[in-house]
Amino acid sequence: MIGAFHLYLVQVKKIVFTVTNNLVFDQRMQRICSALAETGYDILLIGRQWPAPAPLTQSNYKQKRLFCFFNKGKLFYAEYNIRLFFFLLFTKADCICAIDLDTILPCYFVSKLKGCKRVYDAHEYFSQLDEVISRPAIYRFWHWVESKMIPRFRNGYTVCQSIAEEFQKNYNATYSVIRNVPVLHEQQITTEQQPVLLYQGAVNKGRGLDKLLLSLKNIELHLWICGDGNYLSELKLLARSNNLDEKVVWYGMLSPSDLKIKTTSAMIAINPFAQKGLNQYLSLANKFFDYIHAAVPQIAMNYPEYKRINDTFNIAVLIDDLEPSTIAAAVNRLQKDPQLYQSLKQNCLAAKKELNWQKEKNKLIQFYHHLFND
């Protein structure tokens, strides 16, 4: 690991990261930026100004939110990319890192104009998102962007081996894998466990949340949904029409600290993804690791990345589909088999000592060290 003192002796390198999401809730970017700032890099994270924005959290790196008149849809993406282009153009940077495809175009053009290094951080297989592939015109655009841009971003990393392999196969791009794992806290949050099934994350289509909701008819636990998204209104209507209102608590977006408390309070957690796009099938969601660190046994999909980790650590019950009956059977099995439940819980405590940011961030630091020194 390169020490901060050595970096200052050579030259402090400035890395600019670009996202479209909310900086307050983006824990992956908070970890990445903090780790690199601690190592001695000058870090700037750029995001968007959301309506009624929450105050930015204190950090050891700089943050900037760009105001936009439009807040969603094509007009938002067009406006944000134009504003981002001009902001980057007049911002000093030794390296510009695009987070996902929705900021990659201005990062590419500015890096070419400035002659600085560029990096692509693929949080997802963006062109294979359900909300992209289900709309042919949108898919054609993002697939074109991906096919043109990824080969031009020779340096990059992604969240799992499966996506890295797809990039290698389709675009001859050799990307590193830096998983989205939490910081290890030896002091476990102590909360009273409640008879609750927990879902945390985006409330979007393609997550199987409609099937999860209907499974409540055949389980005793209540459901907590901690998150927000474009499917929330429809999901609430589905709950109401099936007389499930009293079994669901909608918490919306929570701060990272409040979310940890809710997670550790739950008896069982769930990480559902419908196999409607390659991104879902190859996913390795951050909630999967959050549940492990909270020592909460979970139900996850029998997809390659989850199976790979579960084969090693045995921390979840894997399911092959998202039928309400399948979900209910898995929940009831965990709830009514105390030996299995306690075994998974203890395995979580062992797994988090291997799957944590203290270990994973070394790969990130080495990546940027090689980028600036090769």
C-alpha positions as CSV (number, residue, x, y, z in Angstrom):
1,M,0.0,0.0,0.0
2,I,1.3,3.4,-0.9
3,G,1.6,5.8,2.0
4,A,0.2,9.3,1.9
5,F,3.7,10.8,2.5
6,H,5.1,9.2,-0.6
7,L,2.2,10.4,-2.7
8,Y,2.8,14.0,-1.6
9,L,6.5,13.7,-2.3
10,V,5.8,12.7,-5.9
11,Q,2.6,14.7,-6.7
12,V,-0.9,14.7,-5.2
13,K,-3.1,13.2,-7.9
14,K,-6.7,14.4,-8.2
15,I,-9.3,11.9,-9.1
16,V,-12.8,13.0,-10.0
17,F,-15.7,10.6,-9.6
18,T,-19.1,11.2,-11.3
19,V,-22.5,9.8,-10.4
20,T,-26.2,10.6,-11.0
21,N,-27.5,9.3,-7.7
22,N,-27.8,10.8,-4.2
23,L,-24.4,11.4,-2.6
24,V,-26.0,11.1,0.9
25,F,-27.0,7.5,0.4
26,D,-24.3,6.1,-1.9
27,Q,-22.3,4.0,0.6
28,R,-20.1,2.4,-2.1
29,M,-18.9,5.8,-3.3
30,Q,-18.4,7.0,0.3
31,R,-16.1,4.0,1.0
32,I,-14.2,4.4,-2.3
33,C,-13.6,8.1,-1.9
34,S,-12.7,7.8,1.8
35,A,-10.2,5.0,1.2
36,L,-8.4,6.9,-1.6
37,A,-8.4,10.2,0.3
38,E,-6.9,8.4,3.3
39,T,-4.1,7.1,1.0
40,G,-3.3,10.7,-0.1
41,Y,-5.2,11.3,-3.3
42,D,-7.2,14.6,-3.8
43,I,-10.8,13.3,-4.3
44,L,-13.8,15.1,-5.7
45,L,-17.2,13.3,-5.9
46,I,-19.8,14.9,-8.2
47,G,-23.5,14.1,-8.1
48,R,-26.8,15.7,-8.7
49,Q,-28.8,18.2,-6.6
50,W,-32.0,16.4,-5.5
51,P,-35.2,18.2,-4.6
52,A,-35.2,19.0,-0.8
53,P,-31.6,17.7,-0.5
54,A,-30.3,16.3,2.8
55,P,-27.1,17.9,4.1
56,L,-23.9,16.2,2.8
57,T,-22.1,14.1,5.4
58,Q,-18.7,15.3,6.6
59,S,-15.9,13.5,4.8
60,N,-12.2,13.6,4.0
61,Y,-12.9,14.3,0.3
62,K,-14.7,17.0,-1.6
63,Q,-18.3,16.8,-2.8
64,K,-20.2,18.7,-5.4
65,R,-23.8,18.5,-6.4
66,L,-24.9,19.9,-9.8
67,F,-28.3,21.6,-10.0
68,C,-30.7,20.5,-12.7
69,F,-34.1,21.8,-13.7
70,F,-35.3,18.3,-14.7
71,N,-35.3,15.5,-12.2
72,K,-36.1,12.4,-14.2
73,G,-36.3,10.9,-17.7
74,K,-34.5,11.7,-20.9
75,L,-34.5,15.5,-20.2
76,F,-32.7,14.9,-16.9
77,Y,-30.0,12.7,-18.4
78,A,-29.4,15.2,-21.2
79,E,-29.3,18.2,-18.9
80,Y,-27.1,16.5,-16.3
81,N,-24.6,15.2,-18.9
82,I,-24.3,18.7,-20.5
83,R,-23.8,20.3,-17.1
84,L,-21.3,17.6,-16.1
85,F,-19.3,18.1,-19.3
86,F,-18.8,21.8,-18.7
87,F,-18.1,21.3,-15.0
88,L,-15.4,18.7,-15.8
89,L,-14.0,20.8,-18.6
90,F,-13.1,23.6,-16.1
91,T,-12.1,21.3,-13.2
92,K,-8.5,20.1,-12.7
93,A,-8.2,16.3,-12.8
94,D,-5.4,13.8,-13.3
95,C,-8.1,11.1,-13.6
96,I,-11.8,11.1,-14.3
97,C,-13.8,8.0,-13.2
98,A,-17.3,7.5,-14.7
99,I,-19.7,5.5,-12.4
100,D,-21.9,3.5,-14.7
101,L,-22.9,4.4,-18.3
102,D,-25.1,7.4,-17.5
103,T,-22.1,9.6,-16.9
104,I,-19.6,8.0,-19.2
105,L,-19.9,10.2,-22.3
106,P,-18.9,13.6,-20.7
107,C,-16.1,11.7,-18.8
108,Y,-14.8,10.3,-22.1
109,F,-14.9,13.6,-24.1
110,V,-13.3,15.7,-21.3
111,S,-10.6,13.1,-20.6
112,K,-9.7,13.2,-24.4
113,L,-9.7,17.0,-24.4
114,K,-7.6,17.2,-21.2
115,G,-5.3,14.3,-22.0
116,C,-5.9,12.9,-18.5
117,K,-6.5,9.3,-17.4
118,R,-10.0,7.8,-17.4
119,V,-11.5,4.9,-15.5
120,Y,-14.9,3.1,-15.7
121,D,-16.5,1.8,-12.5
122,A,-19.4,-0.5,-13.5
123,H,-21.6,-0.8,-10.5
124,E,-24.0,-2.7,-12.7
125,Y,-24.2,-4.3,-16.2
126,F,-26.1,-1.1,-17.2
127,S,-27.3,-2.1,-20.7
128,Q,-28.8,-5.3,-19.2
129,L,-30.9,-3.6,-16.5
130,D,-34.5,-4.7,-16.7
131,E,-35.7,-1.1,-17.1
132,V,-33.4,-0.8,-20.1
133,I,-33.9,-4.0,-22.0
134,S,-37.7,-3.8,-21.6
135,R,-37.7,-0.6,-23.7
136,P,-36.2,-1.3,-27.2
137,A,-35.3,2.3,-28.1
138,I,-33.7,2.9,-24.7
139,Y,-31.8,-0.4,-24.9
140,R,-30.4,0.3,-28.4
141,F,-29.1,3.7,-27.2
142,W,-27.4,2.4,-24.0
143,H,-26.1,-0.7,-25.8
144,W,-24.5,1.5,-28.4
145,V,-22.9,3.7,-25.7
146,E,-21.6,0.6,-23.9
147,S,-20.2,-1.0,-27.1
148,K,-18.4,2.3,-28.0
149,M,-17.2,3.4,-24.6
150,I,-16.0,0.3,-22.7
151,P,-13.3,-0.5,-25.3
152,R,-12.2,3.1,-24.9
153,F,-11.9,2.8,-21.1
154,R,-9.1,0.3,-20.9
155,N,-8.8,0.8,-17.2
156,G,-11.8,-0.2,-15.1
157,Y,-13.3,-2.3,-12.4
158,T,-16.7,-3.8,-11.5
159,V,-18.5,-5.3,-8.6
160,C,-18.3,-9.0,-9.4
161,Q,-16.4,-11.6,-11.5
162,S,-19.4,-12.5,-13.7
163,I,-19.7,-8.9,-15.1
164,A,-16.0,-8.7,-15.5
165,E,-16.1,-11.9,-17.6
166,E,-18.9,-10.5,-19.8
167,F,-16.9,-7.3,-20.4
168,Q,-13.9,-9.5,-21.4
169,K,-16.0,-11.7,-23.7
170,N,-18.0,-8.9,-25.4
171,Y,-15.5,-5.9,-25.4
172,N,-12.1,-7.5,-24.8
173,A,-11.8,-5.3,-21.7
174,T,-9.9,-6.7,-18.8
175,Y,-11.5,-5.2,-15.6
176,S,-10.6,-5.7,-12.0
177,V,-13.2,-6.9,-9.4
178,I,-13.8,-4.7,-6.4
179,R,-16.8,-5.9,-4.5
180,N,-19.3,-3.7,-2.7
181,V,-18.7,-4.9,0.8
182,P,-19.2,-3.0,4.1
183,V,-16.7,-1.8,6.6
184,L,-16.1,-4.4,9.3
185,H,-17.2,-3.2,12.7
186,E,-16.1,-5.5,15.5
187,Q,-18.6,-3.9,17.8
188,Q,-21.9,-5.5,16.7
189,I,-25.0,-3.2,16.9
190,T,-27.2,-4.7,19.6
191,T,-30.9,-4.5,18.9
192,E,-33.9,-6.5,19.9
193,Q,-34.8,-8.9,17.1
194,Q,-38.3,-8.7,15.8
195,P,-40.5,-11.1,13.9
196,V,-39.8,-9.3,10.6
197,L,-38.8,-10.1,7.1
198,L,-36.6,-7.3,5.8
199,Y,-36.0,-5.9,2.3
200,Q,-33.6,-3.0,1.8
201,G,-32.7,-1.3,-1.5
202,A,-34.3,0.2,-4.6
203,V,-38.1,-0.4,-4.9
204,N,-37.9,-0.9,-8.7
205,K,-39.4,-3.3,-11.2
206,G,-37.4,-6.4,-11.8
207,R,-36.7,-7.0,-8.1
208,G,-39.6,-9.5,-7.7
209,L,-41.2,-7.3,-5.0
210,D,-44.7,-8.0,-6.2
211,K,-44.2,-11.7,-5.6
212,L,-42.5,-11.0,-2.3
213,L,-45.6,-9.0,-1.2
214,L,-48.0,-11.8,-2.2
215,S,-45.9,-14.3,-0.3
216,L,-47.0,-12.6,3.0
217,K,-50.3,-14.4,2.7
218,N,-48.6,-17.6,3.7
219,I,-46.0,-16.5,6.3
220,E,-46.4,-15.2,9.8
221,L,-43.8,-12.4,9.6
222,H,-44.4,-8.8,8.8
223,L,-42.4,-7.2,6.0
224,W,-40.3,-4.1,6.3
225,I,-39.4,-2.3,3.1
226,C,-36.5,0.1,3.5
227,G,-36.0,2.0,0.3
228,D,-37.7,4.0,-2.5
229,G,-38.1,3.8,-6.2
230,N,-40.2,4.0,-9.3
231,Y,-42.3,0.9,-8.3
232,L,-43.3,2.1,-4.8
233,S,-46.8,3.5,-5.7
234,E,-47.8,0.3,-7.6
235,L,-46.5,-1.9,-4.8
236,K,-48.5,0.0,-2.2
237,L,-51.6,-0.4,-4.4
238,L,-50.9,-4.1,-4.7
239,A,-50.7,-4.4,-0.9
240,R,-54.0,-2.5,-0.5
241,S,-55.8,-4.6,-3.1
242,N,-54.7,-7.8,-1.4
243,N,-55.5,-6.6,2.2
244,L,-51.9,-6.7,3.2
245,D,-51.5,-3.2,4.4
246,E,-51.2,-4.2,8.0
247,K,-48.4,-6.6,7.3
248,V,-46.1,-4.1,5.6
249,V,-44.2,-1.1,7.0
250,W,-42.8,1.3,4.4
251,Y,-39.7,3.1,5.8
252,G,-38.6,4.8,2.6
253,M,-35.0,5.9,2.3
254,L,-33.0,5.7,5.6
255,S,-29.6,7.1,6.5
256,P,-26.9,4.4,6.5
257,S,-26.8,4.5,10.4
258,D,-30.6,4.1,10.7
259,L,-30.7,1.4,8.1
260,K,-28.1,-0.7,10.0
261,I,-30.3,-0.6,13.1
262,K,-33.3,-1.8,11.1
263,T,-31.3,-4.5,9.4
264,T,-30.0,-6.0,12.7
265,S,-33.5,-5.8,14.1
266,A,-35.0,-8.2,11.5
267,M,-35.2,-11.9,11.9
268,I,-34.8,-12.8,8.2
269,A,-33.7,-10.7,5.2
270,I,-34.4,-11.2,1.5
271,N,-32.4,-10.3,-1.6
272,P,-34.8,-10.9,-4.6
273,F,-34.0,-10.3,-8.3
274,A,-36.2,-11.5,-11.1
275,Q,-34.2,-13.0,-14.0
276,K,-35.5,-10.4,-16.5
277,G,-32.1,-9.2,-17.6
278,L,-28.5,-10.4,-17.5
279,N,-27.7,-7.7,-15.0
280,Q,-30.0,-9.3,-12.5
281,Y,-28.7,-12.8,-13.1
282,L,-25.1,-11.7,-12.7
283,S,-25.8,-9.3,-9.8
284,L,-23.9,-9.2,-6.5
285,A,-26.0,-6.6,-4.6
286,N,-24.5,-4.7,-1.7
287,K,-27.5,-5.7,0.5
288,F,-26.3,-9.3,0.3
289,F,-23.2,-8.3,2.2
290,D,-25.1,-5.9,4.5
291,Y,-27.2,-8.8,5.7
292,I,-24.1,-10.9,6.3
293,H,-22.5,-8.1,8.4
294,A,-25.7,-7.7,10.4
295,A,-25.6,-11.5,11.0
296,V,-29.1,-11.9,9.6
297,P,-29.8,-15.1,7.8
298,Q,-31.2,-14.3,4.3
299,I,-33.0,-15.7,1.3
300,A,-31.1,-15.0,-1.9
301,M,-31.4,-16.1,-5.5
302,N,-29.6,-19.2,-6.8
303,Y,-27.6,-17.1,-9.3
304,P,-23.9,-17.5,-10.0
305,E,-22.4,-14.9,-7.7
306,Y,-24.6,-15.6,-4.7
307,K,-24.1,-19.4,-5.2
308,R,-20.3,-18.9,-5.4
309,I,-20.2,-17.1,-2.0
310,N,-22.8,-19.3,-0.4
311,D,-20.9,-22.5,-1.4
312,T,-17.9,-21.1,0.6
313,F,-19.7,-19.6,3.7
314,N,-23.2,-21.1,3.8
315,I,-25.0,-17.9,5.0
316,A,-28.2,-18.0,3.0
317,V,-31.1,-20.1,1.7
318,L,-31.0,-20.0,-2.1
319,I,-34.2,-20.1,-4.1
320,D,-34.6,-20.9,-7.9
321,D,-37.6,-18.6,-8.6
322,L,-39.6,-15.8,-7.2
323,E,-43.0,-17.5,-7.0
324,P,-44.9,-16.4,-3.8
325,S,-45.1,-20.1,-2.7
326,T,-41.3,-20.5,-3.1
327,I,-40.5,-17.4,-1.1
328,A,-43.0,-18.4,1.6
329,A,-41.5,-21.9,1.9
330,A,-38.0,-20.5,2.3
331,V,-39.1,-18.0,5.0
332,N,-41.1,-20.7,6.9
333,R,-38.2,-23.1,6.7
334,L,-35.8,-20.5,8.3
335,Q,-38.3,-19.4,10.9
336,K,-39.3,-22.9,12.0
337,D,-35.8,-24.6,11.9
338,P,-33.8,-23.1,14.8
339,Q,-30.8,-25.3,14.1
340,L,-30.5,-24.1,10.5
341,Y,-31.2,-20.5,11.5
342,Q,-28.5,-20.4,14.2
343,S,-26.0,-22.2,11.9
344,L,-26.5,-19.5,9.2
345,K,-26.3,-16.8,11.8
346,Q,-22.9,-18.1,13.1
347,N,-21.6,-18.5,9.6
348,C,-22.4,-14.8,8.9
349,L,-20.2,-13.8,11.8
350,A,-17.3,-15.8,10.3
351,A,-18.0,-14.7,6.7
352,K,-17.9,-11.0,7.5
353,K,-14.3,-11.3,8.7
354,E,-13.3,-12.2,5.1
355,L,-15.9,-10.2,3.1
356,N,-15.2,-6.6,4.3
357,W,-14.0,-3.3,3.1
358,Q,-10.8,-3.4,5.1
359,K,-9.6,-6.2,2.9
360,E,-11.3,-5.2,-0.3
361,K,-10.0,-1.6,-0.4
362,N,-6.5,-2.8,-0.8
363,K,-7.4,-3.9,-4.4
364,L,-8.8,-0.4,-5.0
365,I,-5.6,1.3,-3.8
366,Q,-3.4,-1.0,-5.8
367,F,-5.5,-0.3,-8.9
368,Y,-4.9,3.4,-8.7
369,H,-1.3,3.0,-7.8
370,H,-0.7,1.0,-10.9
371,L,-2.8,3.4,-13.0
372,F,-0.6,6.3,-12.1
373,N,2.8,4.5,-12.0
374,D,2.6,2.2,-15.1
